[in-house]
């Protein structure tokens, strides 16, 4: 095995997120000034991420996830950073921060906050249930809570909201939001806290949690404001 092998799979993670970003950008353009509606196209990528994560979750020595860990331990065994602990929340900060500096989100602050709360609950329930039922040891052997990555799920759930709120008008936002989330996922791998499978499944869960929260929201606050946005 070589260092190129390790780099290739880190690139794979970022590639998945870039495809997601492109999908989000197109979807946001399509649904500008319309209610948030379910379409099959908008679940293809998160479901694919989850499916791919499960497919590479094998425990064999030569499995993809274990070979990436071997490469990481061989080439950067002492790498440690706490940046991912903070970066996972950056899309949430930007979701409210962009509005504070004059950028226009799709959803008013009350409804947006309700959607965020619901997304966080759905995401945390899904992640906790999988962590408890799978009971997989982390790559660094620190705990049996490896699958899936909570940090990554948090980052992608928040990134999906940031993209939904601003991507319809500011075409660069999906790339920023999913770029930040992808960085969190990559850092969880190079920090030796998670396998590739943990990160891919978590990314899908995070995106799907936010999209479901938008699709099921009933906009009970500021109805007049919301109607003016979708006419």
C-alpha positions as CSV (number, residue, x, y, z in Angstrom):
1,X,0.0,0.0,0.0
2,X,1.2,3.6,-0.7
3,X,0.3,7.0,0.5
4,X,-1.6,7.5,-2.8
5,X,-4.1,4.9,-1.7
6,X,-4.9,6.9,1.4
7,X,-5.2,10.1,-0.5
8,X,-7.5,8.6,-3.1
9,X,-10.1,7.7,-0.5
10,X,-10.0,11.0,1.2
11,X,-10.6,12.5,-2.3
12,X,-13.5,10.1,-2.6
13,X,-15.1,11.6,0.5
14,X,-14.8,15.1,-0.9
15,X,-16.0,13.9,-4.3
16,X,-19.2,12.6,-2.8
17,X,-19.8,15.9,-1.0
18,X,-19.1,17.9,-4.2
19,X,-21.7,15.9,-6.1
20,X,-24.1,16.6,-3.2
21,X,-23.3,20.3,-3.4
22,X,-24.0,20.3,-7.1
23,X,-27.3,18.5,-6.5
24,X,-28.3,21.0,-3.8
25,X,-27.4,23.9,-6.0
26,X,-29.6,22.7,-8.9
27,X,-32.5,21.8,-6.6
28,X,-32.4,25.2,-4.9
29,X,-32.5,26.9,-8.2
30,X,-35.5,24.8,-9.2
31,X,-37.5,25.4,-6.1
32,X,-36.9,29.2,-5.8
33,X,-39.9,30.9,-4.3
34,X,-41.8,27.7,-4.1
35,X,-42.8,25.5,-1.1
36,X,-40.4,22.8,-0.1
37,X,-41.6,19.7,-1.7
38,X,-40.4,16.1,-1.8
39,X,-38.9,14.8,-5.0
40,X,-37.2,11.5,-5.5
41,X,-34.2,13.3,-7.1
42,X,-33.5,15.1,-3.8
43,X,-33.0,11.9,-1.8
44,X,-30.8,10.0,-4.3
45,X,-27.5,11.4,-3.1
46,X,-28.1,11.1,0.7
47,X,-29.5,7.6,0.2
48,X,-26.5,6.7,-2.0
49,X,-24.1,8.0,0.6
50,X,-25.8,5.8,3.3
51,X,-25.8,2.8,1.0
52,X,-22.2,3.2,0.0
53,X,-21.2,3.6,3.7
54,X,-22.9,0.3,4.6
55,X,-21.3,-1.4,1.6
56,X,-17.7,-0.5,2.7
57,X,-18.4,-1.3,6.3
58,X,-16.7,-4.8,6.1
59,X,-14.5,-5.9,9.0
60,X,-12.0,-7.9,6.9
61,X,-8.3,-6.9,7.2
62,X,-8.3,-6.0,3.5
63,X,-11.5,-4.1,3.6
64,X,-11.4,-0.5,2.3
65,X,-12.1,1.1,5.7
66,X,-9.4,-0.9,7.4
67,X,-6.8,-0.3,4.7
68,X,-7.4,3.5,5.0
69,X,-6.8,3.2,8.7
70,X,-3.6,1.3,8.0
71,X,-2.4,4.0,5.6
72,X,-3.3,6.7,8.1
73,X,-1.4,5.0,10.9
74,X,1.6,4.4,8.7
75,X,2.0,7.9,7.3
76,X,0.5,10.3,9.8
77,X,0.3,8.4,13.1
78,X,0.7,11.4,15.3
79,X,-1.8,13.7,13.6
80,X,-4.3,15.3,16.0
81,X,-6.5,18.3,15.8
82,X,-9.6,19.5,17.6
83,X,-10.7,21.7,14.7
84,X,-13.5,19.2,13.8
85,X,-15.1,19.7,17.2
86,X,-15.8,23.3,16.3
87,X,-16.1,23.2,12.5
88,X,-19.1,20.9,12.7
89,X,-21.2,23.8,13.9
90,X,-19.9,26.4,11.4
91,X,-22.7,26.0,8.9
92,X,-25.3,26.8,11.6
93,X,-23.3,29.9,12.6
94,X,-23.2,30.9,8.9
95,X,-27.0,30.2,8.4
96,X,-27.7,33.0,10.9
97,X,-24.6,35.0,10.4
98,X,-25.2,35.5,6.6
99,X,-28.7,37.0,7.4
100,X,-27.1,39.3,10.0
101,X,-24.9,40.8,7.3
102,X,-27.7,41.3,4.8
103,X,-27.9,38.1,2.8
104,X,-31.5,36.9,2.1
105,X,-32.5,33.4,3.3
106,X,-35.5,31.5,2.1
107,X,-37.1,31.1,5.5
108,X,-37.8,33.5,8.3
109,X,-35.9,33.0,11.5
110,X,-38.7,31.4,13.6
111,X,-39.6,28.8,11.0
112,X,-36.0,28.2,10.2
113,X,-35.1,27.6,13.9
114,X,-38.0,25.2,14.2
115,X,-36.8,23.3,11.2
116,X,-33.3,23.3,12.6
117,X,-34.5,21.9,15.9
118,X,-36.4,19.1,14.2
119,X,-33.5,18.3,12.0
120,X,-31.2,18.1,15.0
121,X,-33.6,15.7,16.8
122,X,-34.0,13.4,13.8
123,X,-30.3,13.3,13.2
124,X,-29.3,12.7,16.8
125,X,-31.9,9.9,17.2
126,X,-30.8,8.2,14.1
127,X,-27.1,8.4,15.0
128,X,-27.6,7.3,18.6
129,X,-29.7,4.3,17.5
130,X,-27.1,3.2,15.0
131,X,-24.2,3.7,17.4
132,X,-26.0,1.7,20.1
133,X,-27.1,-1.1,17.8
134,X,-23.8,-1.5,15.8
135,X,-21.4,-1.2,18.8
136,X,-18.3,-0.9,16.6
137,X,-15.0,0.0,18.1
138,X,-13.4,3.2,16.9
139,X,-10.1,2.9,14.9
140,X,-8.2,4.3,17.9
141,X,-9.9,1.8,20.2
142,X,-11.2,4.5,22.4
143,X,-14.9,3.5,22.5
144,X,-17.5,1.3,20.9
145,X,-19.3,4.3,19.3
146,X,-17.7,4.5,15.8
147,X,-20.6,3.9,13.5
148,X,-21.7,6.4,12.3
149,X,-19.9,9.7,13.0
150,X,-21.8,12.1,15.0
151,X,-19.6,15.1,14.1
152,X,-20.1,14.4,10.4
153,X,-23.8,13.9,10.7
154,X,-24.0,17.3,12.6
155,X,-21.9,19.0,10.0
156,X,-23.9,17.7,7.0
157,X,-27.3,18.4,8.6
158,X,-26.2,22.0,9.2
159,X,-24.7,22.2,5.7
160,X,-27.9,21.1,4.1
161,X,-29.8,23.9,5.9
162,X,-27.3,26.5,4.9
163,X,-27.5,25.3,1.3
164,X,-31.3,25.3,1.3
165,X,-31.6,28.7,2.8
166,X,-29.0,30.6,0.6
167,X,-28.2,28.4,-2.4
168,X,-31.2,29.5,-4.5
169,X,-29.8,33.0,-4.6
170,X,-26.1,32.7,-3.9
171,X,-24.7,29.9,-6.1
172,X,-21.4,29.6,-4.1
173,X,-23.1,28.8,-0.8
174,X,-23.6,25.0,-1.4
175,X,-20.0,24.6,-2.3
176,X,-19.0,26.4,0.9
177,X,-21.4,24.5,3.1
178,X,-20.7,21.1,1.9
179,X,-17.0,21.9,1.7
180,X,-17.0,22.6,5.4
181,X,-19.0,19.5,6.2
182,X,-16.6,17.4,4.0
183,X,-13.6,18.8,5.9
184,X,-15.2,17.7,9.2
185,X,-15.7,14.2,7.8
186,X,-12.1,14.0,6.5
187,X,-10.7,15.2,9.8
188,X,-12.7,12.5,11.7
189,X,-10.8,10.0,9.6
190,X,-7.3,11.5,9.9
191,X,-7.9,12.0,13.6
192,X,-8.4,8.2,13.7
193,X,-11.8,8.5,15.3
194,X,-13.8,7.1,12.4
195,X,-13.7,4.8,9.4
196,X,-14.8,5.9,5.9
197,X,-18.0,4.0,6.3
198,X,-18.9,5.9,9.5
199,X,-18.4,9.2,7.7
200,X,-20.3,8.3,4.5
201,X,-23.4,7.0,6.4
202,X,-23.3,10.0,8.7
203,X,-23.2,12.4,5.8
204,X,-26.3,10.8,4.3
205,X,-28.1,10.8,7.6
206,X,-27.3,14.5,8.2
207,X,-28.5,15.6,4.7
208,X,-31.7,13.5,4.9
209,X,-32.6,14.7,8.4
210,X,-32.6,18.3,7.2
211,X,-34.5,17.6,4.0
212,X,-37.2,15.6,5.8
213,X,-37.5,18.5,8.3
214,X,-38.1,21.0,5.5
215,X,-40.6,18.7,3.7
216,X,-42.7,18.1,6.9
217,X,-42.7,21.6,8.2
218,X,-46.0,23.4,8.4
219,X,-44.9,27.0,8.8
220,X,-47.1,27.8,11.8
221,X,-45.2,31.1,12.5
222,X,-45.1,34.2,10.3
223,X,-47.5,32.7,7.7
224,X,-48.0,36.0,6.0
225,X,-44.3,36.4,5.4
226,X,-43.9,32.9,4.1
227,X,-46.8,33.2,1.7
228,X,-45.3,36.3,0.3
229,X,-42.1,34.4,-0.4
230,X,-43.7,31.6,-2.3
231,X,-46.2,33.5,-4.5
